[in-house]
Amino acid sequence: TVSVEPTPVPSNLPSNLPSTLPSTLPSTLPSAFPSTLPSTLPSARPSSLPSVAPTDQPSARPTNVPGMYVGCLANPGDVTKVFNTISKQVLCGDGDGACADFVANVEDLGDNGKMIKSIFGCNNANPPGVVTVEEAQARFDRIKDDLGVTELLVKTVKDGTSLFTGSEDTLEGACGTDCCSGFQACTPLFSGVMTVTKDSCRGDRACHDVFPDTIIIKSCVGHRASDGVGRFRDEPHPDVQVGYRVIGPNACNAQQSCQDLGRDIFGNIRIESGACNESFACRSLGDRTSQGVTVSPVVADIFVGENACQGGFSACENAHGGFDKVKGSLFIEKDACKGEDACSGLANAEDATNNIVVKENICGAGQCQSCAQEELCAGGDMATYTIDHVIDCIVPNQAACSLDN
């Protein structure tokens, strides 16, 4: 066997080596590393960045809502005299294209546009002053989106026809014998104002007790013509927006034509050119029971199209009336219900609560009388009954019912 001698251990280890491991770790980092972050680093965002948006930038996106300043001619119809302007504009809603066009077209009329602006801004004083901007906006809202009405107003003024807006005394002085001539002619209900043109409201009690802000264009000539158009038995609650009442041109021109038309109707009433031009035609059309001063009325509309309801002896009289009902709109289209007794009492019954549409050129003399005397549609009173054949007035026809017209 071979024996190996063990390597001897040095007798003297280096003096700088520790005899044991350190009992604890160093309490601080070596001095080569900073104990805190450098003082030159920012404690917050750099001051060069603004803490708020710059003052030259808008705080909100621009709305670009069209609007116009309205007011009142102190002498109705005379654009050369004083026009008192309301300090704030009446505004269209966002995206109201028809309203934006209306505003632009009124401004294009120049000074003559003041006659249209007065529709929204005049009060019932004599001479007239201005209403609050809230009242002006409410009037503007009634018609601003109805292209047929706004275009009619612009065209009327463009054609050289003057508009007169004011109370009974104001209109009597402005019209002379051209309009509002006759005993108690042109008396707005509830101490309001109305707008008329030349050749309107001539005859005893013509346009008497009409709902405030009614607009009448070359119409309502005859004894009691349009007497009580759109009126209410009880003044509506001030928080309720009642629809517009617009007649003409050349409508309701006969004795008692359109008398009491649309009484107690909270929606819009529109009688177009040439409609209801016979004695007693359209008298009490749409008449119904008052809803009182309710803040939640049933809203129904009345529309009579161009040259409709023409015919002697009560054409379209009481067409959608009833003693104990409030529901049901009525739309009689162009050239419908023409002839003696045509559509007289069409839906004049308490149970006839559907919306009724009489299509163009339907229902001649003696036709469509009392043909909708009950609720006709299984869908209930929100359904529309459309008469586009005379047979729809002979027997109820479920095929004539729809939930949207």
Stockholm file with secondary structure:
# STOCKHOLM 1.0

chainA/1-405         TVSVEPTPVPSNLPSNLPSTLPSTLPSTLPSAFPSTLPSTLPSARPSSLPSVAPTDQPSARPTNVPGMYVGCLANPGDVTKVFNTISKQVLCGDGDGACADFVANVEDLGDNGKMIKSIFGCNNANPPGVVTVEEAQARFDRIKDDLGVTELLVKTVKDGTSLFTGSEDTLEGACGTDCCSGFQACTPLFSGVMTVTKDSCRGDRACHDVFPDTIIIKSCVGHRASDGVGRFRDEPHPDVQVGYRVIGPNACNAQQSCQDLGRDIFGNIRIESGACNESFACRSLGDRTSQGVTVSPVVADIFVGENACQGGFSACENAHGGFDKVKGSLFIEKDACKGEDACSGLANAEDATNNIVVKENICGAGQCQSCAQEELCAGGDMATYTIDHVIDCIVPNQAACSLDN
#=GR chainA/1-405 SS CCCCCCCCCCSSCCTTSCSSCCSSCCSSCCTTSCSSCCTTSCSSSCTTSCSSCCTTSCSSCCCCCCEECCEEESSTTCTTSCEEECSSCEECCTTCHHHHHHHHHHHHTGGGHHHHHHHHHBCSSSSCCBCCHHHHHHHHHHHTTCHHHHHHHHHHHHTTCCEEEECHHHHHHHHTTSEEESTTCSEEGGGCCEEEETTEEESTTTTEEECTTCEESSCCBSTTTTTTTTCCSSCCCTTSCCCCEEECSSCSCSTTTTTTTTTTCCSCEEECTTTTCSTTTTTTTTCCCCCTTCSSCCCCCEEECTTCSCCTTTTTTTTTCCSSCCCCCEEECTTCSCSTTTTTTTTCSTTCCSEEEECTTCCCTTCSTTCCCSCCCTTCTTSEEEECSGGGGTSCCGGGEESCC
#=GC SS_cons         CCCCCCCCCCSSCCTTSCSSCCSSCCSSCCTTSCSSCCTTSCSSSCTTSCSSCCTTSCSSCCCCCCEECCEEESSTTCTTSCEEECSSCEECCTTCHHHHHHHHHHHHTGGGHHHHHHHHHBCSSSSCCBCCHHHHHHHHHHHTTCHHHHHHHHHHHHTTCCEEEECHHHHHHHHTTSEEESTTCSEEGGGCCEEEETTEEESTTTTEEECTTCEESSCCBSTTTTTTTTCCSSCCCTTSCCCCEEECSSCSCSTTTTTTTTTTCCSCEEECTTTTCSTTTTTTTTCCCCCTTCSSCCCCCEEECTTCSCCTTTTTTTTTCCSSCCCCCEEECTTCSCSTTTTTTTTCSTTCCSEEEECTTCCCTTCSTTCCCSCCCTTCTTSEEEECSGGGGTSCCGGGEESCC
//
